[in-house]
Amino acid sequence: MKLSEIKEILTTVEGVNFQLENGDIVPEHFHVTEVGVTTKDFIDCGGSVRHEKLANFQLWDADDFQHRLKPGKLLNIIELSEEVLGMEDSEIEVEYQSETIGKYDLAFDGKNFVLLSKKTACLAMDKCGIPEPAKKAGIVNLASSSTTCTPGGGCC
């Protein structure tokens, strides 16, 4: 999800709720402790120079159980970050505490913002000799087909 998308959603929802992909709900007394820009410059395993810039949100559970973040408050924090930090309309990465700090992509299911697990991957498969995944052939349901197979008919 891009920054512009969350801003649009925040103007239409009554509450800010997050849940993990497995359905676990982030406690409603969470805080957004950071909204910022994360920049990463690196060289992938194939030798290509890469540059990544993300909008970063950090969620934190506190012991103040009466805290509830309102959509307008989060929208104000985002807009201030855009103004002061020069944030672009970047993809959002969310940090949330699990066994260690987890990094998540963000989606919206119509009610909750969903933290989607991120996966590592080779960015230069063609240069590392990793074969492309095999493509599955289309499966035809012969039972629902209008043609019937007969011996010697060439359909089998």
Order of alpha helices (4+ residues) and beta strands (2+ residues): alpha-beta-beta-beta-alpha-beta-beta-beta-alpha
